[in-house]
């Protein structure tokens, strides 16, 4: 019996040990399972966080891409607008250039209005004084402007203080010449000639500041040109009195007389024939000159006005108080200019009241 009890006890102890071991094994596996679950959960949560971060990053990148696309679209639209404006500006500039070239070919000069500062600068340049009348002699190069200024002042071309003359264009800047008679309250100005490399035709009026003079003598020699028309048009805009003068009448008359068959060095020529030929040549010159100028003025829609045909030598004699025999328009020209100066003084006196 004792052995049976001992065996039973041993069996019971073995059973308890087995149960205990089984319980411990079970707990161990449960702990391992829980640890694995936690690792899996952590991995899942990490994966979820990573996925969410990726999603957010993808959304951010999409927003950035959308914003960049909007900017690109806006830039494209602005660039297109700028391109269209640039093309329109090019078209307008091309049209303006073509129109200006056409107008220049047709002799119609650009309309340029001086600023108040430019007017003041031009007045300072010519030493403008309100109590004086400022006469400018303008026209194309080689027309005899300097000789005419000297003639107006009763001076020869070689006299001290005279305007410089020459075969080529010698006047490169405005020359100011007060009248030798101090009682005469006017000043003569010898302007550089138009139509040179230095002074293109279409820039002449504004470049020389003609808009500040009180009166302008438009001088021409052989042909009345578009330069002369441009000066007259601009003078009309600025309400400046103008006088159209053809110079070198004596030379032109001699040329016409020669064309009539008379040689001036023929000692045996009939003096009466020479005199009659001179009268005929003078009438031809005056008639042709006035008809030509009248036609040019009409074509430019300018009113007709008198054309003075003069010789500098004869004009010089008249200015000195002499009475030359072969006068054409010299006396009338001087009288009309002096009348213009007197009228300006009257207007000035009225403004000063």
C-alpha positions in Angstrom: 0.0 0.0 0.0 2.8 2.3 0.8 4.2 1.9 -2.7 0.8 2.6 -4.2 0.5 5.8 -2.3 4.0 6.8 -3.2 3.3 6.1 -6.8 0.1 8.1 -6.6 1.9 11.0 -5.1 4.6 10.8 -7.7 2.0 10.7 -10.4 0.2 13.7 -8.9 3.4 15.7 -8.7 4.2 14.8 -12.2 0.8 15.9 -13.3 1.1 19.2 -11.4 4.6 19.7 -13.0 3.2 18.9 -16.4 0.3 21.3 -15.8 2.6 24.0 -14.6 4.9 23.6 -17.6 2.0 23.6 -19.9 0.6 26.8 -18.3 4.0 28.5 -18.5 4.4 27.4 -22.1 1.0 28.7 -22.9 1.7 32.0 -21.2 5.0 32.3 -23.1 3.3 31.7 -26.4 0.6 34.1 -25.4 3.3 36.7 -24.6 5.0 36.0 -27.9 1.8 36.3 -29.8 1.0 39.6 -28.1 4.4 40.9 -28.9 4.0 39.8 -32.5 0.6 41.5 -32.6 2.0 44.7 -31.2 4.9 44.6 -33.8 2.4 44.0 -36.5 0.2 46.8 -35.2 3.2 49.1 -35.0 4.2 48.2 -38.5 0.7 48.7 -39.7 0.4 52.1 -38.0 3.8 53.0 -39.4 2.7 52.0 -42.8 -0.5 53.9 -42.4 1.4 57.0 -41.3 3.8 56.6 -44.2 0.9 56.2 -46.6 -0.8 59.3 -45.1 2.5 61.3 -45.3 2.9 60.1 -48.9 -0.7 61.1 -49.7 -0.2 64.6 -48.1 3.1 65.0 -49.9 1.5 63.9 -53.2 -1.3 66.4 -52.6 1.2 69.2 -51.8 3.2 68.4 -54.9 -0.1 68.4 -56.9 -1.0 71.8 -55.4 2.5 73.1 -56.3 2.2 71.7 -59.7 -1.3 73.2 -60.2 0.1 76.6 -58.9 3.1 76.4 -61.2 0.7 75.5 -64.1 -1.4 78.5 -63.3 1.7 80.7 -63.2 2.9 79.2 -66.5 -0.5 79.7 -68.1 -0.6 83.3 -66.8 2.9 83.9 -68.0 2.0 82.4 -71.4 -1.1 84.6 -71.5 0.9 87.7 -70.6 3.6 86.8 -73.0 1.0 86.4 -75.7 -0.5 89.8 -74.8 2.9 91.4 -74.9 3.6 89.7 -78.2 0.3 91.0 -79.6 1.1 94.5 -78.3 4.6 94.4 -79.7 3.3 93.2 -83.1 0.7 96.0 -83.1 3.4 98.5 -82.1 5.6 97.2 -84.9 2.7 97.5 -87.4 1.9 101.1 -86.2 5.6 102.0 -86.3 6.0 100.5 -89.8 2.8 102.3 -90.9 4.1 105.6 -89.4 7.5 105.1 -91.0 5.9 104.4 -94.4 3.5 107.4 -94.0 6.4 109.7 -93.0 8.5 108.4 -95.9 5.6 109.0 -98.2 4.9 112.5 -96.8 8.6 113.3 -97.2 8.6 112.1 -100.8 5.6 114.3 -101.4 7.3 117.2 -99.6 5.0 117.2 -96.6 7.2 117.7 -93.6 6.5 116.3 -90.1 4.7 118.6 -87.7 6.9 119.3 -84.7 5.8 121.6 -81.9 8.5 123.1 -79.7 8.2 122.9 -76.0 8.2 126.0 -73.8 11.8 125.2 -72.8 12.9 124.9 -76.5 11.3 128.3 -77.2 13.1 129.9 -74.4 16.4 128.3 -75.4 15.9 129.4 -79.0 15.2 133.0 -77.9 18.3 133.0 -75.7 20.4 131.6 -78.7 19.5 134.6 -80.9 19.6 137.1 -78.0 15.9 137.9 -78.5 14.8 141.3 -77.2 11.2 142.5 -77.1 12.0 146.0 -78.2 13.6 144.8 -81.5 12.3 143.2 -84.7 14.1 140.1 -85.6 14.4 139.3 -89.3 15.6 135.9 -90.4 16.8 135.1 -93.9 16.2 131.3 -94.5 16.3 128.9 -97.4 18.4 126.3 -99.1 22.2 126.3 -99.1 23.8 128.4 -101.8 20.9 130.7 -102.3 22.8 133.9 -101.4 21.4 134.4 -97.9 24.6 136.0 -96.5 24.9 138.4 -99.4 21.3 139.4 -99.0 21.8 140.1 -95.2 24.8 142.3 -96.1 22.6 144.1 -98.8 19.8 144.7 -96.3 22.4 146.4 -94.1 23.9 148.4 -97.0 27.2 146.7 -96.7 29.5 144.9 -99.3 30.4 141.3 -98.8 34.0 142.3 -97.9 33.1 145.1 -95.4 34.1 144.7 -91.8 31.3 143.2 -89.8 29.6 141.7 -92.8 28.2 138.2 -93.0 30.7 135.8 -94.5 30.0 134.7 -98.1 31.5 132.1 -100.4 30.9 129.6 -103.2 30.2 126.8 -100.8 27.9 126.9 -97.8 29.9 129.0 -95.3 27.2 129.7 -92.7 27.3 126.8 -90.2 25.5 128.6 -87.3 23.1 131.5 -87.0 24.7 134.9 -87.5 23.3 137.9 -85.7 23.8 141.2 -87.4 22.3 144.5 -86.0 21.5 147.2 -88.5 24.4 149.7 -88.8 21.9 152.5 -88.3 21.4 152.5 -84.6 18.0 154.2 -85.1 16.7 151.1 -86.8 15.3 148.8 -84.1 15.7 145.6 -86.0 18.3 142.8 -86.3 19.1 140.6 -89.3 19.9 136.9 -88.9 21.9 134.8 -91.4 20.7 131.2 -91.1 22.6 128.1 -92.2 21.3 126.7 -95.4 18.8 123.8 -95.5 19.3 120.6 -97.5 22.9 119.9 -96.3 24.2 116.8 -94.5 24.3 118.9 -91.3 20.8 120.1 -91.7 18.3 117.8 -93.5 15.3 119.5 -95.1 12.6 118.2 -92.7 14.5 119.3 -89.6 15.3 122.8 -90.8 12.5 124.9 -89.3 12.8 123.4 -85.8 16.5 122.9 -85.8 17.1 126.6 -86.5 14.4 127.7 -84.1 12.6 129.7 -86.8 9.5 129.8 -84.6 11.0 132.6 -82.4 11.6 135.1 -85.2 9.3 138.1 -85.8 9.6 137.9 -89.6 11.2 135.4 -92.0 12.5 136.1 -95.5 12.3 132.9 -97.5 15.1 133.2 -100.1 15.6 131.0 -103.2 17.8 131.2 -106.2 17.0 129.0 -109.1 14.1 126.8 -108.0 11.3 127.3 -105.4 11.5 123.9 -103.5 9.6 121.9 -101.0 12.0 123.2 -98.3 10.7 126.7 -99.0 7.1 125.4 -98.9 7.8 123.6 -95.5 9.2 126.9 -94.1 6.0 128.8 -95.2 3.7 126.1 -93.8 5.4 126.2 -90.5 5.4 130.0 -90.4 1.7 129.9 -91.1 1.3 127.6 -88.1 3.1 130.0 -85.9 1.6 133.2 -87.5 5.0 134.5 -88.5 4.9 137.0 -91.4 6.9 135.8 -94.4 8.4 137.4 -97.5 9.3 135.3 -100.5 12.5 136.6 -102.3 14.3 135.4 -105.4 17.9 136.5 -105.3 20.6 137.0 -107.9 18.2 138.7 -110.4 21.1 140.4 -112.2 22.8 137.0 -112.9 19.5 135.4 -114.1 18.7 138.4 -116.3 22.2 138.2 -117.9 21.7 134.5 -118.6 18.4 135.1 -120.2 19.9 137.9 -122.3 22.6 135.6 -123.5 20.0 133.0 -124.4 18.4 135.7 -126.5 21.6 135.9 -128.5 23.2 138.9 -126.9 26.9 138.6 -125.8 27.7 141.1 -123.1 31.4 141.3 -124.2 30.4 142.4 -127.8 31.8 145.9 -128.0 29.9 146.6 -131.3 26.5 145.6 -129.9 23.7 148.2 -130.1 23.1 149.8 -126.7 19.5 150.3 -127.5 19.2 146.6 -128.4 21.0 145.7 -125.1 18.6 147.9 -123.1 15.5 146.4 -124.8 16.8 142.9 -124.3 17.4 143.7 -120.7 13.9 144.9 -120.2 12.5 141.8 -121.9 14.7 139.5 -119.9 13.7 141.2 -116.7 10.0 140.8 -117.5 10.5 137.2 -118.4 12.3 136.5 -115.2 9.7 138.2 -113.0 6.8 136.5 -114.8 8.3 133.0 -114.8 9.3 133.4 -111.1 5.9 134.5 -109.9 4.0 132.0 -112.0 6.2 129.1 -110.6 5.9 130.2 -107.0 2.1 130.8 -107.4 1.7 127.2 -108.8 3.8 125.7 -105.9 1.8 127.7 -103.3 -1.5 126.5 -104.8 -0.3 122.9 -104.8 0.5 123.2 -101.1 -2.8 124.8 -100.3 -1.1 128.0 -99.3 -2.5 131.4 -100.2 -0.8 133.4 -103.0 1.6 136.1 -101.9 4.0 138.5 -103.6 7.4 137.3 -104.7 10.2 139.9 -104.6 12.8 139.5 -107.3 16.0 141.3 -106.3 19.6 141.8 -106.9 21.9 142.1 -103.9 23.9 144.8 -105.5 20.8 146.9 -106.2 19.3 146.2 -102.8 22.6 147.3 -101.2 22.5 150.6 -103.0 18.8 151.2 -102.1 19.6 150.4 -98.4 22.4 153.0 -98.5 19.9 155.7 -99.8 21.1 155.6 -103.4 18.9 155.5 -106.5 20.1 152.7 -108.8 18.8 152.6 -112.3 17.8 149.0 -112.6 15.5 148.5 -109.7 13.0 145.6 -109.7 11.5 144.9 -106.3 14.3 146.1 -104.0 12.6 149.3 -102.9 9.3 147.7 -102.3 10.9 144.9 -100.3 12.7 147.2 -98.0 9.6 149.4 -97.5 7.5 146.4 -96.8 10.0 145.0 -94.3 10.3 148.3 -92.5 6.5 148.6 -92.4 6.4 145.2 -90.8 8.9 146.3 -88.2 6.9 149.4 -87.5 3.7 147.4 -87.2 5.4 145.1 -84.7 6.5 148.0 -82.6 3.0 149.4 -82.5 1.6 146.0 -81.5 4.3 145.7 -78.8 3.4 149.2 -77.5 -0.2 148.3 -77.2 0.6 145.1 -75.3 2.7 147.1 -72.9 -0.1 149.5 -72.0 
